[in-house]
Amino acid sequence: MRKVLGLVAVSYILCATTGAVFAEDSTCASSISTSVDLAYVSKYVWRGTVPNPDPAFQPSITLANDKGLSFNFWASMDTTGIYDNSGTFTEHDYTLSYAFSQGCCSMTTGYVYYAFPNTTFHSTQELFGSVCFGGLLSPTLSINYDVDEADGFYAALSGGYSCNLMAWKKTPTTLNLSAKLGYGSSDYNSFYFFGQDKSALDDLVLTASVPFEMNGKYKITPSVSYSMAVDGSIRDALAANGVDKDNFVAGLTFSTAF
């Protein structure tokens, strides 16, 4: 109940803030944007762990205004019977965030509530912040602190590069390449990696994607990622518990915004 009340309180603050914006600007209704992503992945890999080694359907919807406030709902549905949950959702994530700029940097801060319906896992909560320094590779440092179940932090350094694909001159598109290196505190790693009570590098993720636009309204993005656990003892713990420590993930995402 405490967690639910916390989520309701934060949601109320967001609504109240948005309402204040409405009051100040009668045209604010037109500044609210909605984006929808419907993703299908060959397996669900998250920060070095593998919540589902089988394919999953992962829809997402985001509401945002031009003041930097946004709300995102993301979910994951098992599509096979590996955990006797075929066709049911096993995770719901609710994210409230605020984005702003300071000099040449872009910053985001917010709150995430993780719920796990149809499972025995307990819900948990995170506070997070990130800084993108801009430039060629857009290096970004992010820190997520689990204030509930894990009571520890996960930090990540990421970056990316995009280049035009000349083969599609009539329909310009890009090849997007990105990399992320994650680090967890001892409490975080102990919770998520079978009692590994040590601060260590958790995962390295390399991703390539190519978005294709359709009629200027829709986008289809195939992607492929490679994820590996980095620390030796974490790799051993994953292997000992039957969890893949190296993973290739193929994905296909349909997106639209209005």
LOFIRO-422710 format. One record per residue: x, y, z of N, C-alpha, C in turn. Coordinates in steps of 0.001 Angstrom, whole numbers, plus 500000, padded with zeros to 6 digits. Layout:
N
XYZXYZXYZ...
! end
This chain:
258
500819498806500000500000500000500000500866501263500000501975501252500748502881502408500774503412502727499390503743501682498626504282501893497284503222502470496357501997501935496474500914502417495623500603503881495929500568504224497220500313505603497605501411506530497088502664506029497112503764506835496584503590507125495108503186506099494353502974506268492917501832507240492659500747507099493422499606507996493255500002509432493557500819509617494608501244510968494984502070511622493887503014510873493332503846511425492267503003511715491038502052510830490726501168511046489582500341512317489789499901512515491043499125513713491345499951514968491120501206514934491533502085516094491333502234516401489855502429515344489038502577515547487602501306516166487026500145515634487428498881516143486907498674517593487331499024517881488582498855519238489080499743520218488326500994519779488071501922520627487329501429520863485922500967519799485274500450519920483914499222520817483904498367520693484958497189521541485039497566523000485143498650523295485893499109524668486007499567525202484662500214524354483889500653524757482558499447525065481694498383524227481788497164524481481032496595525857481372496622526178482679496048527436483109496812528627482564498117528479482397498948529575481931498858529760480430498568528709479687498616528770478237497430528013477675496495528740477092495290528096476584495580527199475402496745527329474778497091526490473628497893525280474041498015525031475352498874523952475831498391522587475373497084522440475134496563521140474709497262520655473451497631521575472587498282521183471345499741520809471561500291521100472785501695520811473036501904519438473654500806518734473955500915517387474496501106516404473354502155515614473425502431514630472373502323513225472939501966512313472072501836510903472448502641510059471477503422509142471998504169508211471150503901506787471618503811505890470655503518504489470930504572503621470261505106502664471005506073501696470477505563500287470759505563499461469745505175498056469881506363497215469460507019496593470425508265495868470156508091494374470370508792493626469542508863492168469691510338491808469730510770491139470796512182490795470956512344489283471077513487488796470633513729487354470647513970486824472053514404487687472964514500487372474390514565488686475151514231488638476426514203489834477253515438489843478144516374490759477833517614490908478598517630492313479197517966492409480484517927493696481186519090493799482161519996494728481874521136495013482761521919493746483125522105492878482161522898491681482387522098490490482862520862490705483319520001489603483720519097489207482558518466488040482659517597487556481586516236487202482196515342488172482310514023487875482862513244486838482059513483486790480742512803485794479903513717485424478733514188484173478673515066483761477576514314483472476282512995483577476309512159483351475133511630484681474605511015484681473402510485485925472838509442486588473726509390487922473643508448488704474439507907489856473603506667490231473891506031491392473278506070492521474285506588493721473863506825494802474810506280496132474288505017496426474601504426497701474186504797498833475138504728500050474625505071501227475425504295502430474911503856503285475826503198504535475446503768505663476293504022506817475673504604507968476361503768509209476100503442509922477166502768511217477089503762512272477549503906513328476760504893514354477101504374515727476716504819516745477460504498518109477059505787518854476745505636520087476247506804520840475793507554521500476943507145521223478175507860521747479342508864520738479885508966519568479264509934518570479695509369517456480548508068517540480923507448516502481730506948515362480850507098514138481304506597512999480534506228511854481463505311511032480974504906509813481664504977508668480662505619507565481055505741506398480185505227505153480886504454504370480141504043503056480609504639502021479663505364501058480221506030500003479446505645498659480046505481497654479190505078496342479688505781495249478900505856494070479497506446492906478833505499491722478977505187491102477845504294489948477826505062488718477362504977487636478123505563486365477692504752485816476515505440485348475489504727484803474324504845483285474226505582482681475159505693481223475186505338480729476585505256479436476752504873478875478037506038478504478920507206479149478741508396478759479491508176478904481002507418479917481412507112480096482837505610479935483094504934479228482207503478479028482314502731480355482293503278481338481574502647482653481496502410483092480060502232482154479155502049482509477754500830483413477579501051484548476907499960485477476648499597486365477809500413486384478861500126487234480024501294488190480266500977489347480842502005490329481151502682489966482472504002490048482478504774489725483677505532490936484237505417492075483564506064493288484077505330494517483570505124495477484477504588496794484156505531497824484760506036498756483946506899499825484445506217501168484222506205501996485277505615503332485205506729504348485478506962505243484522508069506187484651507584507622484533507896508430485531507660509869485508509020510548485379509155511462484425510460512085484233510331513548483848511419514262484063511505515671483700512853515895483019512813516443481798514022516684481009514254518183480868515507518579480947515851519989480812517288520113480324517664521315479931519015521565479426519748522522480342521038522313480445521899523192481229523196523364480447523354524518479830524524524718478980524477523794477788525550523053477577525613522135476441525113520738476805524629520571478034524204519245478492522681519124478538522208517926478257520796517603478408520658516690479616519719516992480491519576516239481738518155515714481890518049514579482549516751513978482835516774513412484242515694513614484958515567513041486288514162512486486441513991511481487317512665510922487435512549509753488396511438509050488249511041507980489163510450506836488352510793505591488730510255504405488065509647503462489094508447502978488795507805501970489634507693500689488814508293499608489315508291498322488624507296497385489298506350496861488537505388495885489057505509494602488240505269493470488884505453492171488231504203491304488400503160491605487622501931490819487723502158489382487234501362488479487740501408487062487339502738486392487672503484486965488627504745486376489077504793486439490605505842485866491168506036485923492623506978487048493034507445487850492066508397488913492378507691490105493028508413490760493941507888491951494599508135493178493722507224494129493792507426495389493080508584496146493718509166497084492956510262497885493488510240499256492835511094500166493315511083501553492856512509502073492677512661502970491709513955503600491465513795505102491279514804505839491723514990507237491355516165507287490398516097508141489399517185508159488425517493509564487945518709509690487405519132510922486779520138510607485697520166511425484643521126511200483558521581512537482987522795512526482454523373513705481828523955513300480480523478513949479414524038513731478076524919514926477740526175514666477428527139515743477224527201516239475785526438515642474875526415516087473493527692515737472752527853516307471575529036516006470779528796514845469838529865514370469228529774513368468182529133512071468650529540511560469786529050510267470269527972510398471359527617511624471688526601511878472721526813511040473981527980511106474599528204510317475820527203510691476905526650509669477551525614509881478557525931509072479804525863509729480952526053509060482238524709509028482951524277507843483360523007507717484073523209506912485352522417507252486362522449506538487638521009506245488067520714504987488313519419504553488841519634503993490240518910504536491208519040504045492582517754503347492991517855502063493284516713501299493760516523501612495240515434502287495552515189502726496927514309501734497687514074500582497101513133499641497694513776498276497907513579497343496995514010495967497184515529495802497208516228496388496237517684496202496132518466497163497027517938498400497208518610499415498017520059499601497569520236499734496254521564499955495688521430500655494344522570501006493731522496501761492489523100501000491313522615501367490129523155500880488861523502502110488035524767502227487623525223503349486815525622502845485432525417503690484423525748503283483057526358504440482292527362504134481501527958505082480575527639504592479178526994505430478388526564505000477061526871506071476024526813505679474780527039506602473680526573505978472383526482506800471351526007506266470086526494507075468895526330506505467727526736507160466482525755506774465382525383507734464553524463507484463442525110507901462133524873507116461103525391507448459782524330507156458736524337507944457651523367507760456585523688506513455777522651505834455341522808504679454455522506505123453031523538505175452211523388505688450853522530504787449979522368503536450350521599502599449522520127502985449457519656503779450439518247504177450457518133505680450191518574506126449007518568507547448702517150508101448588516214507306448056514848507790447883514120507886449227514498507052450148513926507085451495515083507152452489515551508363452799516718508491453676516514507769455003517512507030455399517472506355456689518881506282457240518993505851458470520290505860459136520569504519459794521841504253459975522291503132460785522693503696462141522039503245463183522308503733464536523103502684465308524244503082465816525103502203466600525233502769468012525141501910469012525260502386470387525961501350471252526488501822472362527154500948473326526845501439474728526764500492475665526508500846477056527301499932477967527929500521478999528664499762479998528048500064481349527601499011482060526903499199483320527716498751484526527501499420485654528219499143486898527207499129488041527265498116488899526333498012490011527033498062491356526354498632492353526887498641493714526769497249494316527395497033495460527383495702496084525961495272496445525158496175496989523787495819497354522954495493496118523139496273495077522408496034493833522781494670493246524075494402493165524531493136492578524139491936493432524149492108494741523740491017495621522287490638495380521451491638495102520028491385494889519761490756493524520410491266492486520084490834491127520961489699490597522111489472491224523040488464490700523357487389491739522315486831492325522436485640493162523437485801494305523343486925495005524151487120496198525579487565495969525895488077494781527246488574494526527435489924495220527859489888496460527947491070497309529236491839497034529301492455495867530478493223495475530078494256494425530748495380494454530567496373493408531387495950492201530790495991491019531492495477489844530823495949488567531559495823487466530970496038486151529975494914485883528751495288485520527704494291485343527570493806483905527388494758482978527079494333481611527622495304480580527837494766479392528194495540478208527179495205477136526598496235476521525583496037475493525973496803474232525986496123473095526247496726471788524998496552470934524544497634470309523283497588469564523420498277468219522780497698467207522685498308465881521220498280465465520739499394464911519355499463464468519243500336463233518208500076462437517964500840461210516469501176461153516088502434461392514674502802461331514227503092459892513057502614459544512463502858458235511140503593458432511022504802457837509794505567457972508788505170456902507500505223457271506416504861456368505378505986456375505223506651455230504222507708455072504409508873456035505610508986456589505888510087457493505204509987458839504404508940459076503667508804460328504108507606461161504653506610460493504977505370461177506441505019460938506965504208461815508360503805461707508488502343462119509257501597461351509572500214461697511084500116461871511515499591463009512943499560463319513399498152463678514095497487462767514742496218463146516031496522463902516377495653464840517580495881465632518201494551466035519467494625466380520162493456466922521105493943468014521146493208469122521995493591470250522794492395470738523957492717471277524760491709471970524974492193473394524610491365474356524756491709475770525605490658476462526543491111477272527389490171477999527583490643479433527583489701480367527972490003481741529483490201481756529970491188482491531391491555482429532208490920483550531810491124484774532589490632485919532622489105485947533790488552486247533964487105486223533081486360487206532983486853488442532172486160489441530682486265489117530279487369488527528881487504488106528579486533486967529515486408486038529335485448484949529214484023485505530056483697486474530000482352487066528673482125487793528183483166488487526926483035489222525753482839488262525751483570487163524692483406486169524714481996485596525912481526485212526032480189484632525598479109485627525963479270486900525623478275487914524124478186488148523399479275487823521956479290488011521192479130486696521892478683485669521240478395484400520828479608483601521480480755483831521155481989483112522263482285482107521891482598480883522885482907479854523649484173480222524964484106480146525795485273480454526165486061479215525937485483478036526144486151476750524871485967475935524351487070475392523059487005474723523031487844473454522504487265472394522165488012471185520653488202471179520216489424470898518788489734470907518418490430469607517451489874468883516904490507467692515578491138468058515293492295467488514056492985467809513447493653466594512146493891466668511426494615465622510413495511466328510502496822466076509658497792466763508852498612465781507548498692466017506656499566465247506368500794466100506563501987465527506401503223466297505524504224465553504816505020466324504061506139465768503959507214466834503695508431466402503569509565467327502499510506466801501810511140467734500773512097467338500541513111468455
! end
